[in-house]
């Protein structure tokens, strides 16, 4: 609640909460925190971490102190998110189409064509409605009083929206009196927005009531809880690859009453595993022939195949230029200053400053494969130095940001500042671009830590966007 510079001044948006906390009984937050954990465990709100033997029943820690964003600040943020995601969509449409941004020298050709997520199969193709990123999660951090910057874009299969919705439900259940004192914009409308967005993105011939399904790799996937949660909230079938088949370039779902045509697949399966006839022949979670139905325009895949190019951290460094090129205006949301290690001068500077920088693999995610210089040992830094010299194209570097903090209940039951980020969810369809008010706030629970990923021990909070 303190100012960004560590001063004790309470932000206007937090004043009501600050007053409430001052009068709340000392052990109330801890008691509510234990209740929340009990509820989440009972509801099975868990996630798995690959390679972790004890991962079966991991709860993402939930912090009961909400993160609050003022109405005006949200208005600016929403504009910036819509601009960015519209530019991402235009960029994907262009690189799989006329490639004007490559011809104009905005983005180097080799960055696209050597990208592991570039799909030559999509070259010259248009998905139904020309929408590539139906659902985008944009990770933001606040680095000063003057707003947010983008840390990364998630255009493939962004996760975390179920936690955004569950966190809100939990807070309404645990703190009804605190809710009554604020005018908070609802996030529970997200699933209606998503359903409307998916319907609007269906192929033209699907009619007024297209058949939508959620495709999951199955119960062993780390985000399976979210897949089943979303299918349930959307009121659509949750399917695995074996529940679908393709006949004459049309996708059908097997049901007890015979086969049903499928128009839209909200897929939570990566490109590589979607169709064993086009991509990995060893995939058992995909649907043979799905790509031919997709190429024929008979089914919408959300998100489109090949969107992973835009997730790439090296492409991220070109986003300000990409936004200018496609929108004709300056970016409303800035990037974090970034060195591209593929450029010799940048590499030299990064190697000189290694102990004070954060270095990330361009294709990495989940907080893995990165070096946080100030928190690393000399040996770890030297080990990373060797990796950088051996394969500079594979890395970017950023300054260690002085991220803002939010008040968080610590292990002792006291309120302490902890670093946070925010992942709002942006929905695109031929009917327009919409943003759910708020998003998933992730919090670094270890004191001083900058890593908020749940796979690295981070937790989550409810995010309140205030109404005017």
Secondary structure, 3 states (H helix, E strand, C coil): CCCCCCCCCCCHHHHHHHHHHHHCCCCHHHHHHHHHHHHHHHHCCEECCCCCCCCCCEECCEEEEEEEECHHHHHHHHHHHHHHHHHHHHHHHHHCCCCHHHHCCCCCHHHHHCCCCCCHHHCCCCCHHHCCCCEEEEEEEEEECCEEEEEEEECCCCCCHHHHHHHHHHHHHHCHHHHHCCCECCCCCHHHHHHHHHHHCCCHHHCCCCCEEEECCCCCCCCHHHHHHHHHHHCCEEECHHHEEEECCEEEEEECCEEEECCEEEECCCHHHHCCCCCCCCCCCCCCCHHHHHHCCCCEEECCCCHHHHHCHHHHCCHHHHHHHHHCCCCCCEECCEEECCCHHHHHHHHHHHHHEEEEECCCCCCCCEEEHHHCCHHHHHHHHHHHHHCHHHEEEEECCCCCEEEEECCCCCEEEEEEEEEEEEEEECCEEEECCCCEEEECCCCCCCCCCHHHCCEEEEEEEECC
